[in-house]
Amino acid sequence: MGQKVSDYMLHRLTQWGIHRVYGYPGDGINGFLGAYDRAGGDPEFIQPRHEEMAAFMACAHAKFTGEVGCCTATSGPGAIHLLNGLYDAKLDHQPVLAIVGQQKRMSLGAHYQQEVDLTTLFKDVSEYVEVCMAPAQARHLIDRALKIALTTRGVATVIVPEDVQESPAEPSPPKEHGAVYSSVGWTKPRLLPDEQELRKAAEILNAGEKVAMLIGQGAVEAAPEVVETADLLGAGVAKALLGRAALPDDLPFVTGPIGLLGSKASDDMVMNCDTLFMIGTSFPYAEWLPDEGKARGVQIDIDGRMIGIRYPMDAHLIGDSKETLRALIPLLKRKADRSWRRGIEENVRKWWRIVERRSHQRFTKINPQAVAWELSGRLPDDAILTADSGSSTTWWARQLKLRRGMKASLSGTLATMGPGTPYAIAAKFAYPDRPVIAFVGDGAFQMNGMNEMITVKRYLGRLGRSPLIFCVFNNQDLNQVTWEQRAMAGDPKFLGSQYIPDVPYHKWGELLGLTGIYCDDQDAVGDAWDRAFAAKGPVVLEFMVDREVPPMPPHIMWEQGKKAAKAALHDPEKVGIAVAGFRQKLAELYEAVPGRGGR
């Protein structure tokens, strides 16, 4: 039997270095399913429980490896299910290829079963979307899709009708007018700004007396250059959530996260700076950046579409962060006055004391901050951390001290519920010998994480022997939205939408043959983590945490404070949240008492 189009396309993927595809079967990709079988595991087909999870896993593969992630789905409903995970990749600028089935060519336009206008459906999420209408297209569609995904750091989609999948392959089209001969291969370019703009940026940074740096995922490969730049400028460095692992948190001038989930040290630095230097980030929240005109701005971004759209910049450096900083550093002068830097480092020390003090406070149930704090000192050197979207993300952002060599990510720009668990699974497939820990709220775990424990069970032999821990924060509340209702809408908690059933998540893990650990005692939190790391195989680690502990912002804005106070008057948990909020603030005020706070 000759090679089919589906066989040829999968082989072409391996030539591009793609050896794993996440997907769910359906008759719209039957031709590909047979080809996977004939491929003998290269590329391998990984089956999660839902197409959305496949897209999340492809996005996570791209985030953690720097390679193109790949997912696949059948026509109609399967294709639709991919969208949320693909939008996660689009908004966080990750190269992902989606291969999607379609009805046979002769049935298109007939309102046939599962016929969806896939080109229109995928047009917004994709930088490139094309239908393979003839076998001779297969070669150049795969090649161009991957070149575009890599170049734009975005999503590319190739739609393949069923009958084309089963057609004889044409690796070399007939040499005639209209034929296209493409090749495998792409290299990352060196992107540097204009020299005049570099000099302008250096003048601004050299003139600044209070320089604040804010970095994101675009700075991950430029850590040494960021450190050298910060030293020359006497600056501190705050990190957007996607840049969580760009610099280790044990550096004395790293102020940690910024924004609603941020640190007091980051907030103090950014709000009092005279020069803002953004590197590889599109952090969007104006309320957590200096007032317009208060600080001069310099920004480095590889994408000219994203330059100067978050804060009015005086120098716009369009280029790769590492290469641009290398070109900029010789133009910078080391600041003799180090008082700004000393103040930042003192604020960082104060902040970590506040974090520790808050983490040890006791409430009716386990303080969720204690869960993250007890993990922080136990993190293995090469750990990979994922987070879902919810109040647990705040503790993931604040309480964990990441060290050099660790990796961490979450759904940054889309901030969707659901990716924490599939991200962790994809990280384990990519790095089976590295420990992986996911922070997941009970809402997200109920939404899709519990089903993905079945995926973990299925692939136990592929996930290595190092720890794989799913840490579930059980508070029977969609907690982040509850606090947003209070602070942003001025409404009390609405039990009809916010309450979620109590589920014994650890027992669900045990039912599937995984290790289940349950903890409802704050004194036993550290021991629970020790047991999880010592377990053989994946672990569902469930903590019964207090939902009334507020994810306090670095500073409370007047309007939000007013709305929260209004909401609290009629809130079903008004006594608990008042006490918890006061005690959290007290831990911060303790630092301001002369002679106290560890000084």
ABEGO torsion letter per residue (X at the ends): XBBBAAAAAAAAAAAAGBABBBBBBBAAAAAAAAAAAAAGGOBBBBBBABAAAAAAAAAAAAAAAGBBBBBBBBBEAAAAAAAAAAAAAAAAGBBBBBBBBBBBAAABGAGBBGBBBAAAAAAAABABBBBBABAAAAAAAAAAAAAAAAAAGBBBBBBBBAAAAABBBBABBBBBBGBBBBBBEBBBBBBBBBAAAAAAAAAAAAABABBBBBBBAAAAAAAAAAAAAAAAAGBBBBBBAAAAAABBAABAABAEBBEAABBAAAAAAAAABABBBBBGBABABAAABBBBGABBBBBBBABAAABGAABBBABBBBEBAAAAAAAAAAABBBBABAAAAAAAAAAAAAAAAAAAAAAABBBABBBAAAAAAAAAAABBAABBBBBBBEAAAAAAAAABBBBBGBBBBBBAAAGBBGAAAAAAAAAAAABAABBBBBBBBAAAAAAAAAAAAAAAAAAAAAAEABBBBBBBBBAGBBAAAAAAAAAAAGBBBBAAAABBBBBBAAAAAAAAGBBBBBBABAAAAAAAAAAAAABBEBBBBBBBBBAABBBBBABBBAAAAAAAAAAAAABAAAAAAAAAAAAAAAAAAAAABBGBGGX
